[in-house]
Amino acid sequence: MPDHPRTLNTGPSQSLLWLFGAILTIQGFGSAVTEAGWNTSFGVAGLLRAAHVPEWGALLVGCAGTALLATAARRHHARSRAGRRS
């Protein structure tokens, strides 16, 4: 059986990027929308309010999640291109 390079999304670090990116995106943006629309804090927004972080802090968490998802997608794309070249 020939040795193959890691295939798409099989590495633990790649899976963690997808997971944490999704969690931070949903928690950050979801908390910000809920707080703005219904004037209530939960999840990340609730924790940030308790730590006296400004309201836009939840949006930063959502942006961090989006950046992790973009990094995961870029790595996925790079690996798929490398796999086609071999």
Secondary structure as UniProt FT lines:
FT   TURN            8..9
FT   HELIX           12..38
FT   HELIX           43..50
FT   TURN            51..52
FT   TURN            55..56
FT   HELIX           57..85
//
